[in-house]
Amino acid sequence: MILLLPFLAGCSSLYFPPPPQVPLLTQKGEWSAGLHTNFSQNTAVQGAYAVTDHLGVMASASFLHADKKQSFFGSKNNRQTEDHDFVEAGLGYYTRLRQDRRVLEIYGGVGIGATKYTEYSRETNQPTERREGTLHKYFLQANYTSKEKKSFRALGRDWPFNYGTAMRASYVQITDFRLNGVARAPEYNIFFEPITYTRIEVLGPLQLQLISGSNFGLIPRKYVKAANSVFQLGIVVNVGGQKGGK
């Protein structure tokens, strides 16, 4: 069911949430980098760095440029394009808990980006509706991760993994909003995104990360609403952190 979410989610929302960043910082000097994407072609590049033993910074950029010319069955009806470029940065506190077996991270940050959605006539292939504007975002996020390594056996080897959860609350507003070139009033919403994530060690510091969860818009809106999935699959690298999986 999780894998179907990107297809079932509506495409009319002008907000495409980047995946919550879970750098899992453990000590000063550690850095984390990641690349994630999903079936909707929403791709994110992320990075984080531990400035001190309890202060971390993070940043991400996400991109979505989709031209959906055909339906699943090959029809060229209902063509639509989506263009979404978004960057965000955050500052926060992290600490190790329970004899270094857990990591707690709390971040706050801001984001900005441009978004555009266009629908086309099935007869003439000319634009029939265009929505565009500038997105502004403020967010607060908490991550709680287990560092205790578990493992499963497949393909003749053991695969260590760990897991965690994150909760992100975001205030998102669209300004300079235009519908078919005509200025419209700004629209905002408050989103709550609870997610879970699993990291599987592949080779050295390289890990495969699966993010799944939900996106809830707390205010009924027409254009800035929770209509897009937060499911993501990616790779992450952590270097310079606490050794071992205590």
C-alpha positions in Angstrom: 0.0 0.0 0.0 2.8 2.4 0.8 4.2 2.0 -2.7 0.9 3.0 -4.2 0.7 6.3 -2.3 2.6 8.4 -4.9 0.1 7.3 -7.6 -3.0 7.7 -5.5 -2.0 11.2 -4.2 -3.6 14.1 -6.1 -1.4 16.3 -8.1 -3.3 19.5 -7.7 -1.4 20.7 -4.7 1.3 23.3 -5.3 3.4 21.9 -2.3 5.6 18.9 -2.8 7.2 18.1 0.5 10.9 17.2 0.5 11.7 14.2 2.7 12.3 15.1 6.4 16.1 15.1 6.9 17.4 12.6 9.5 21.2 13.1 9.6 21.7 11.0 12.7 24.5 13.2 14.0 26.4 11.8 17.0 29.5 14.0 17.6 31.4 17.1 16.6 32.9 17.0 13.1 30.5 14.4 11.7 28.8 15.0 8.4 26.0 13.4 6.6 24.9 13.5 2.9 22.0 11.9 1.1 20.2 11.6 -2.2 16.5 10.6 -2.3 13.7 10.2 -4.9 10.3 8.7 -5.4 7.9 7.5 -8.1 6.6 11.1 -8.5 10.2 12.2 -9.5 10.5 14.4 -6.5 14.3 14.3 -5.9 16.1 15.7 -2.9 19.8 16.3 -2.2 20.6 16.7 1.5 23.6 17.5 3.8 24.2 18.1 7.5 27.2 18.8 9.7 27.8 18.6 13.4 29.4 22.0 14.4 29.8 21.1 18.0 29.0 18.0 20.2 25.4 19.2 20.4 24.8 21.7 17.6 24.0 20.6 14.0 23.2 22.4 10.8 21.5 20.9 7.7 20.4 22.0 4.3 18.5 20.4 1.4 17.4 21.1 -2.2 14.5 19.3 -3.9 13.5 19.3 -7.5 10.5 18.0 -9.4 10.1 18.5 -13.2 7.5 16.1 -14.6 5.7 16.1 -17.9 3.0 13.5 -17.6 2.1 13.1 -21.2 0.4 9.7 -20.9 -1.7 7.8 -18.5 -0.8 4.4 -17.1 -2.6 2.7 -20.1 -1.0 4.9 -22.8 -3.6 7.5 -23.4 -2.4 11.1 -24.1 -5.4 12.6 -22.4 -5.2 14.8 -19.3 -1.6 15.9 -19.9 -0.1 18.0 -17.0 3.3 19.4 -16.1 4.7 20.0 -12.6 7.8 22.2 -11.9 8.9 22.6 -8.3 12.3 23.8 -7.0 12.8 24.2 -3.3 15.6 24.8 -0.8 15.6 24.7 3.0 18.0 25.0 5.8 17.9 24.3 9.5 19.7 24.6 12.8 19.3 22.3 15.8 20.3 20.3 18.8 21.3 16.6 19.0 22.3 14.3 21.8 22.9 10.7 22.5 20.6 8.9 25.0 20.4 5.6 26.9 24.1 4.9 27.0 24.6 6.0 23.4 22.0 3.6 22.1 19.6 6.3 20.9 20.0 9.7 19.1 17.5 12.6 19.6 17.6 15.5 17.1 15.5 18.7 17.2 15.7 21.1 14.3 14.0 24.3 13.2 14.4 25.9 9.8 13.1 27.9 6.9 12.6 27.2 3.2 11.8 28.9 -0.1 11.0 27.8 -3.6 9.1 28.2 -6.8 6.2 26.0 -7.9 4.1 25.8 -11.1 1.4 23.4 -12.2 -0.1 23.4 -15.7 -3.0 21.4 -17.2 -3.5 21.0 -21.0 -6.4 20.5 -23.3 -6.8 16.9 -24.5 -8.0 18.2 -27.9 -5.5 20.9 -28.7 -2.7 20.2 -26.2 -2.8 23.9 -25.2 -2.6 25.1 -21.6 -6.0 25.4 -20.0 -5.0 26.2 -16.5 -1.7 27.4 -15.0 -1.0 27.9 -11.3 2.3 29.3 -10.1 3.8 31.1 -7.2 6.6 31.4 -4.5 6.6 29.1 -1.5 7.8 30.1 1.9 8.2 27.6 4.7 9.0 27.5 8.5 9.4 24.1 10.1 10.1 22.3 13.4 11.2 18.7 13.4 12.2 16.0 15.9 14.0 12.8 15.0 14.4 9.8 17.4 16.7 7.0 16.1 18.0 3.7 17.5 21.7 3.1 17.0 21.4 -0.6 18.1 22.2 -2.6 15.0 19.9 -5.5 14.0 20.4 -7.6 10.9 18.6 -9.8 8.4 20.2 -12.4 6.1 19.7 -12.3 2.3 21.8 -13.0 -0.8 24.3 -15.0 1.3 25.2 -12.2 3.8 24.0 -10.3 6.8 22.6 -6.8 6.3 22.8 -4.6 9.5 20.1 -2.0 9.8 18.7 0.5 12.3 15.5 2.5 12.3 13.8 5.6 13.7 10.9 8.0 13.5 10.5 11.7 12.8 7.8 14.3 13.2 7.8 17.5 11.3 5.4 20.4 11.6 5.5 23.0 8.8 3.9 26.4 8.1 3.8 26.8 4.3 2.6 29.9 2.4 2.4 30.7 -1.3 2.9 34.3 -2.3 3.0 36.0 -5.8 0.3 33.4 -6.5 -1.1 33.6 -10.0 -3.9 31.6 -11.6 -3.8 31.8 -15.4 -1.7 34.9 -15.1 -4.1 36.7 -12.8 -2.9 37.6 -9.2 -4.7 35.7 -6.4 -4.6 36.1 -2.7 -1.8 34.3 -0.8 -2.8 30.9 0.6 -1.2 29.1 3.6 -1.5 25.8 5.4 0.0 24.0 8.4 1.3 20.5 7.7 2.0 17.6 10.1 4.2 14.8 8.7 4.9 11.8 10.9 7.3 9.4 9.2 9.4 6.3 9.9 12.7 5.4 8.3 15.0 2.4 8.0 18.7 2.4 7.1 20.4 -0.7 5.7 24.2 -0.8 5.6 25.3 -1.6 2.0 29.1 -1.0 1.9 31.2 0.9 4.5 29.5 4.2 5.4 27.1 3.8 2.4 23.5 3.1 3.5 20.2 2.6 1.8 17.4 4.6 3.4 13.6 4.0 3.1 11.3 6.8 4.3 7.5 6.2 4.5 4.8 8.2 6.3 1.9 10.6 5.9 1.2 14.2 5.2 -1.7 16.0 6.9 -2.9 19.5 6.1 -4.6 20.9 9.2 -6.5 23.6 7.3 -8.8 22.9 4.3 -7.3 24.6 1.3 -7.7 24.4 -2.5 -4.1 24.8 -3.7 -1.7 24.4 -0.8 -2.9 21.1 0.7 -1.6 17.7 1.7 -2.0 15.9 -1.6 1.5 14.5 -2.2 3.3 11.6 -0.6 6.4 11.7 1.6 7.5 8.3 0.5 11.2 8.3 -0.5 14.0 5.9 -1.3 17.6 7.0 -1.2 21.2 6.6 -0.2 22.9 8.2 2.7 26.5 8.5 4.0 27.7 9.4 7.5 31.4 10.1 8.1 33.1 11.0 11.3 30.5 9.9 13.8 30.4 7.6 16.8 31.8 4.2 16.0 29.8 1.0 16.4 26.2 0.3 17.0 25.9 0.2 20.7 
